[in-house]
Amino acid sequence: MPTSAVPHAKSRCPQYPGSNVKRFPVPDNQVDWSQNWPQYKPVSHTDSAVAKKPAWADPDIGSFSPNFNAVDGSVDRTSFEGSYKVENGKPLNPRGRTGLIARGLLGRWGPNHAADPVVTRWKVDAKGAKIQHPVTKKPILQFVSIKRKDCGQWAIPGGMVDAGEQVTLTLQREFSEEALNSLSVSPSERAKINERITKLFKSTGFQVYKGYVDDPRNTDNAWMETVVVNFHDDSGDSVSELPLQAGDDAGQVKWADVDSSSPLYASHSHFLELVAKERKSHW
């Protein structure tokens, strides 16, 4: 198992999201699978939304035999973390124990692949000049931030990679659906928005991160992984001027300053810190 300096924490949150289910408590020193722990009695939980067998979810193990650590038909079951172990037909979380088995809210056994677009612009004054932070004297970046309906936290827009979908398409689709609400505008407006988004997403984005996400939905047998790409509107003429509206998964949406003091969902603060470093902006 690839060990990380800090064992996953959100993946061991005491109460599983969207439920009254309490995880079996896992102390830091027992997270790694290499630690022998006969007393470990994880709780089994699969959310009813997953159990209803929607198109985005796998069936139960036993009723089908997935091909783990491979591209299995149109479903990518490979992990950015490398090869993961499979025990009794079920994949094991590469970052260790979570106190909960089965799938929780996640559709796939093993890695559940997401894509998170970080769309940024420079914060400018009325004359278009970059605004510098009074303390760090560095220019301030702003990013498109959505308020998640499920937990009320601010986050980067993003979502699951559809079976067989290219990640670049997921990034553009999720940004359109979640941040720009392209699902409920007039056809002429939609065309104009899509043109601007396509222009930005055709630019070479900076890959911020690719790998495991310490996410409260993770279980011993199902976990989140993501590709985070920063698309920066440097000249301010592609998406910077678009009026933002909240889309299907989002409660609210806004341009927010990239700043270390802003609390964000899951690992999103860390992703923004990497963007700020790359763009040499205030953090």
N, C-alpha and C positions, 0 to 999 in steps of 0.2 A: 504494500500500500504506500502511495506517495505521501510521506508525512509532511504536514505543513507546520510552520512554527507555532501557530495557534490552532488548537482543535476547534472544529466548527461549534458555534455557540447558538445561533438562531435555529439551527437544525435540531437543537435540544430544548427549545422553549418548552416550559412546563405544560402548557395547555395547547393542544393541536388547534391550529386556526379553523374557524368555522364549525367548531364542535365543542362538546363538553369533555372530550377525551383527554385524560392526563397521561403524559408519557411516563415510562419507567425512568426514574432519575439516573442519569449517567454522569459520574464525576469525570473531570478532565483526564485523570490517569487511567480511566477504563474505556476511553473512546476508541483507541486503536484495537483493531481485531486481533492483533498479535498478543494482546493481554488476555490470558486465560481468566475467564470469569463465569464459573458454573452457576452463580446466583443470578445471572442476567435473565430477566423475564419480561421481554418487551411486550407492549400492548399491541394487539392487532386492530387496525382500523382502515377501512376503505370507505370513503364518502359515498353516500347514496347516489350522487350525481355520476360518479365513476361506475358504480355497481350496475347502473341502468344500461350499461354498454353503449354509450354514444359512439359516433364514428371516430372521435379523437382518442378513444380509450381502448386498451388491450382487453381481451377476455381474461378470465382467471387462469393462472397456471394450472395445468392439468387438463383444461379443455382445449389448450393449444400449446405448441412447443416452439417458442420464439428462438431465433438464432442470435444469441447474445454475442457481443463484441464483434458485430458485423453489420453490414447494411442488409437488412432483412426485408426483402421485397422493396417497398417504398419507405419503410421505416428505418431510420439510421439508429442502430443500437450500439454504435461505437462511442467511446468516451474520450473526451479531450485529456482525461487523466491517464490514459493508457489502458491496458487490459485490466478489467475488474474480475473478481472471483464470482463464481456461481456455485451456490451450495443448496443441495436438495431442490435443484431446478430453479432456484430464485437468485437473482443477482444481489451482490453485497455492495453497499455504499462504499466507494473507494476512500472516503474520509473517515469511515468508522461508524460506531454505534450512534443511534439517535433516540433509543428508548421506545421506538414504534416500528412495527413491521406491517407488511402489505403496502398499499399505495396511497392511503390518505386521499388528498385532493388531486393527485397526479395521475394522468391517464396511462402512461407507459411504465412497464416494469423496466428498471434500469434507468439510463439517462433520459431525461425529458428536455429536448433542445429548444432553446429560446433565442431570440435576437433582440438586442436593445440598441436603437439608434439614439445617439447623443447629438442633437442638432443645436449648434451654437452660433452666436453672433457676438460682435463687440458691443458693449454698452457705450452709447455715444450721446453727446449733448445736442442741443438744438441745431448747432452748426455742423454736426456730423463728426466732430472730433472725439477720439477715444477718451473715455473718462478713466482716470487713474485712481486707485484706492489710496486714501489719505495716509495710511500707515505703511503699506508695502510699496507704494509708488509704482505698482504694476497695473497694466490695463485690466479692466474687469470684463470677464466673459459672462454672457447670459445663455441659458439653455432652456429648451422647451421642457417644462415640467408639468406633469399631470397629477391630480389628487386622486388616488385610487379609491374606488367606491367600496372595495371589500374591507379596507382597514383604515381609510381616512388619511394615510400617509402620502407625502409628496414623493414622486418617483420619476424615473426616465420612462417615456412611453416604450412599450415593447410587448412581445407576445410569443406564442409558440410557433415554431417552424412547422408548417403543414407537411404531411407525408409527401416526400418527393419534391418538395419546394426548394429552390435555391435560396440561400440565406440573404443574398442581396435583394431578392423580391420580398422576403419576409420583412426586412428592415423598412423598405419603402411602403409596403402594405400596412404594417402596424403603425407607422408614423401617420399615414393618411387616415386610417380608421380611428386611432386613439386621440391624436392631437388635432387634426384638422377637420375631423367630422365630415370627411368627404362623402359619407353615406347619406347626408341629408342637406344637400345644396342643389341649386338649380344646375341643369346640364352645362350651361355656359360657364358658370362659376367653377364647376367641377373641372372642366377642361382647362381652365386658366390655372387652377391650383395644381392639377396634375402635371401641367407643363413645367411649372416652377419646381415642384418636388423632383420630377424626373431629372431636371437640369442639375439640381444639387446632388441627388443620389448617384448621378453618373460621374460626378467628380470622384477623385481618389480619396476615399475616406481613410482616416487613421484608425487602424485596429487597436483599440484600447485594451481589450482583454478577451481571452478565449479560455474557458475552463469551468470548473465547478463553482456553483453559487451556494453560499451558506444561506439557505432559505428556510423559513419556518414550515414550509410544506414538505420538506424532505423526510424520508423514512429510511429504514435499513435497506429497503428493496427498490426504492424509487427516489430519484434526486434531480435537481435542476442543474443544467449546464447552459452557458450562454456564449454568444459572440457579441461583443460590444464594439460598435464602430462610431467614430465621431465624424459627422459631416459639418464642416464649418463654412458659414456664409461670410467669407472674409470681406467682400466688398459691400455686403448689405443689400444686394439687389435680387436675391432669389426668394428666400422664405422669410427674411427679416420683417417684411412689411405685411405679411399675411395676417388677417384677423383670426385669432385663435378661438376655437370653440371646443367644448368638451365632447368627446366621441363616445363610442359604445361602452368601454370599460372604465372611462374616466369620469369623475365628478366635476372637476374643474381643470382648466389648463391655463398656463401663463408663461411668459418669459421670466425666468428667475435668475438672480445673480449666482454665479458659481462662487461659493464661499464655504469654508470649513465649518462655520457655525450652523449651517442649515442641516437639520436632521432629515434623513431620507430613508426610504424603504430598502430592506435587504442590504446588498453590497454597493448600492448606488453611490454613496459618498466616496468610496474608494475609487470607483470608476471616474468620477468627476475630478478627483485629485490627480489622476493620471492624465486626464485631458488638460488640466491647468498646467501641469508640468510640461507637457508637449507643446502647448501654445504659449508658454512663458507668460502666463497671466496670473492675476491675484488668486490666492487660495485661502 
